[in-house]
């Protein structure tokens, strides 16, 4: 099997697949409600995604993550999971979701071959949750978390974007969840994009709460954090555990702690763009040649050409921000 290697000798083995740009929430740091959605014909069909991943698996891609938008808004997602699970070489399939509708899908997704889920949850307070998500109901998300755990989609990881002056007063509440409820919590630094629109001009560098600050706060108020290895996953988080805790605390500090040297991923957008870096605008159109009858060998070459576009590292420190797409359009 051929390995997919970028120009900086990093092996690419992980593909994030955005299955839709639709979402059932309207989070305050997201512009998803400001841009028209893709049409049915715009997005990749399941058979097209399956073919892209089958060819990618021949290049060494072995881990997949389904994203959105909100992936559970794509009808019959279970069918895609079943298709991807059958591809030779694919060893791990996970999904990132807001869990609002996960309760009714968790068992079927597990049976279809989904291994685990990451759940985006930015507040444990009902009123603040509704404020931050626009229309969300916290009880639905919490029910989704429990359904995922009961279905065996473990480890269930909770992704929390910490925003200064918004939910940074809940850092300790989330940390205690690892002690009292066995949660695996990951604190994620807010990442700015250049085209966030009028609504998002309130978000700036001042909104980014650093991993260093969160770690120091937890250590001072609760107890020492001991470094541990991740139980599963392909992400960049650094994991720790409080004494006596069943759960873990992870940190993803893309802004203040660049981890690009370890990056092993590419992203497939819902409308068929292959994007080598979340924080750079370059991408390769896969959908057009795919629908024009490209061969598998030609598809391999396109995928390899996308890997060759991968930067050594992002340029946030130089104030260079992606402007072509937003996070929800890329799949995070």
N, C-alpha and C positions, 0 to 999 in steps of 0.2 A: 504494500500500500504506500502511495506517495504521501508525504507530509507537506502540509501547507506552511511555508516559512515566509515571513515578511523580510523586508530589507534590513531589519535590525536583529535578525536571527531569532525572532520570537516565533514559536510554533503556535499556529492558530488551530484551536481544537473545539471552539465553543461558538455556537450560532444563536443569537437572539432573534426570534421571529415575531414580528408584529403582525397579528392576524386581522386587526381592525384599527381604525383611528377613532371609532365611536367610544363614548364613555357615558356612564350613567351618573357621574358626579361632575361638579363644576368647582374644582379646588381653586383656592384663591391665588396660588402661585402658578396656575396653568391657564393657558389661553385657548383651550379647546373649544370654548363656546363662541369664539370670535372669528373662526375660520370655517367656511363651508366644508362639510364632510365629503369624503370620497364616495363615489357611486359604486354600485354593485360591480359594474364592468371595470372600474378602476383597480379594484383590489385583486390580488392573486387568488386564483381558485385553489382549492385544497389539492387537486391533482398537480397543479403547477408547483406548489410548495413542496409536495412530496418528491417531485422530480429534482428540484433544486437541492434538497437535502440528501437525496440518494446519491447524486453526483458529488456533493460536498463531502459525504461520508467516505467516498473513495479517495478524497484528498486529506483525510484525517480528522474531519469534524466528527466528534463522538458525543458531544453534549449539547442539548437544546434547551432553550427557554422560550415559552410562549408568552407574549406580552401584547399590549395595545398602545393607546386606548385601554379599554377594559376588555380583555380577551373573552370573557364570558358573555359579551354582547354579540359575539359571532355565532350564528346558529350552528347547531350540530358540531360543536367543537370536539366532542367525544370522538367523532369519526376521524378527525385529523389526528388526534392522539393515537388512535388505533393504527392509522396508516404509517405514522412516523415510527411507532414502536416496532414495526415489522422490518424496518430498514436494517440491513446488516451493517454492523459497526456502531450503531447508536446505542449507547449504554445508559444514558441518563436523560430524562425529559422532566423539566420543571415548568412552573408557571408563576408569573407575578400577577396578582389580582387585588382589587379592593375588598373582596370577599362579600360584597353586598348581596350577591345572589349565589354565593358558593354553597350554602347549606343544601340546596336542592340538587347540586351537581357533583358534590365531593365523591360520593360512593361510585358513581358511574365513571368519573374521571380516573379514579384509582383502578377500577376494573379494566379500563381501556389501556392502562399502562403508564399513566402519569405517576411519577415517583414522589414529588413533593411540591410544596407551594411556598412562595413568599407573599406576605400580605402587607399592603400599604396601609398604615394606620398612624395618623399624626396626632391624635388626641384621645384621651380616655374620659373626657368630660363631654356629656351629651350636647350641651349648648355650644361649646367650642367646636366639637366635631361638626355640628351642623353649619356653624359659621365657616369653618375651613373647607368643607366639602360642598357648600352651597345647598345641597338637597339631601345629604346623607343621613341615615339613621344608624346611630352607633350600635344599637342592639342587633341590627342585621349583620354588621361586620363581626361583632363578637360571636354571634351564632355561627357565622361562617368559619371562624377560627376553630371553634369547638368541633364543628362538623369535619373539618379537615384533619384534626388530630384523631378523631374517632375513626375516620376512614383509613388512617394509616399513611397519610400524606406527610410523613415526617422526615426530617425535622421541619415543623412549621416555623418559618422565620418572619418576624414582624419588622417591617421597614418603616422607620420614623424619620421624616425630614424635619429637622429642628430649625425653627425660624425665630430669630431674635425679636423679643417683644410680642410674640404671638403664642407659641407653645413651649418656649424654653423653660417655663416654670413647671413643666410636667416631666422633666428629665428624670427626676428621682422616682416619680410614680412608675415610669416605665422600667427603671432599674429594679425596683422592688418586685415587679412582675416576674423577674427571673428567679427571685428568691421564693416568692409565695405561690406562684402558679407554674413554674417551670418553663416560662416563655423564653424564646431565643430572640432577643431584641437587637436590632442593628440601627444605630444612629447614622444618618446620612446627611452630609453637608449639602445645603442648598446650592445648586449650580446655576448661575445666571446664563441666559441666552440673549443675544443682541436684539431679537425682534419680538420682544415680549408684549409690545403694545401698551396703550395708555393705562390699562387696568393694572399692569404689572410694574409700572415705573416706581411704585413704592418699594419694590424689592431691589436690593442693591447689595453691595459688599457688607453693609451693616446687618443684613438679614442672616448672613452665614455665621453660624455658631461652630467654632472649631472643635475638632475631636479632642484637642488638648484641654480645652476648657471643660468639656463634658466629663472627660476622664478624671480631671482634678476634682470636679464637683462631687462625683460619685465616691471617689476615694476619701474625700474629706467628710462627707455626710453619712455614708453608709459603711464603707470598709475598703480594704485593699482589693485591687483587681489583679488576678493571677492570669498570665497569658496561657492560652490553651490552643490546641489545633482545632480547625473546623471539623464538625462531624460529617458534613457533606457539602458539596457545592464547588463551583468554579470561580467564584467571585473574588474581589480584592479585599474583602473585609479582614480586619485583624480582630481576633476574638480573645475575650477575657471572661473570667468567672469570679463572682463574689464567693467568699467562703461559705460553704454549705448550700450553695445554689445548684439546683438541677439544670437550670437554663444558663444561657451565655449572653454576654453583651459584646456586640460587634461594632466596629467603627469603619465607615467608608468615607475617607476624607479626600475626595478628588481635588478640592480646591487648595487646601493647606498641606496636604500630604500626597503629592503626585505619585501614583503607582503605575504609570504608563510602562515602565520597564518590564512589568510582569504581565502586560495585557495579552490575552490569548483569544480575543473574540472579534467577531464581525457581527453586523446587524442587517437583517433583511426587513425592509419596510413593507407595510401592507400593500403599497402600490408597486412593489417590485424593484426597489432600489437596494443595491448591496453597498452598505456603508461600513468602511473599515474603522471609523472612529466616531464616537458619540459627539465629541467636541470640535470636530472639523467638518466642513461642508462637503468635501469630496465624496462622491459615490458613483457606482456603476449601474446603469440601467440593465436589469436582467429581464424584465417583463417583455419589452419590445422584441428583442431577439428570440426570446422563448416562444412568443406567439407567432413569430415569423418562420419557425421551423428549424431553429438552431439544433445542431447535433450535440450529443453528450460531450464529445471531445471539445467542441467549441465552447460549450458551457463551462467545462473545466478551465479553459483558458481565460474566460471572463472572470470567473471566481478568483483565479490566481492573479489576474490584473488588479482586482480590487484589493487583494492583500498587499500588493506592491505599492498601493497608495497610502498605506498606513504611515502616519507620522511617528517620529521617535517619541514625542510626548505632546500633550496639549499645550496651548499657549495662553491659558487664563492669566498667568502672571504677567503677560505682556499686554493684557487687555484685549486680546484677540478672541472674540466670542463667535460661535456659530450663528449664522443669520438666515440660512436657507430653510431650516425646519425647526420646529419646537420639539421638546422632549417627547410629548405625546404622539407626535408624528413619526418619530424614530423608533420608539419602543423602549427607551430608557437604557 
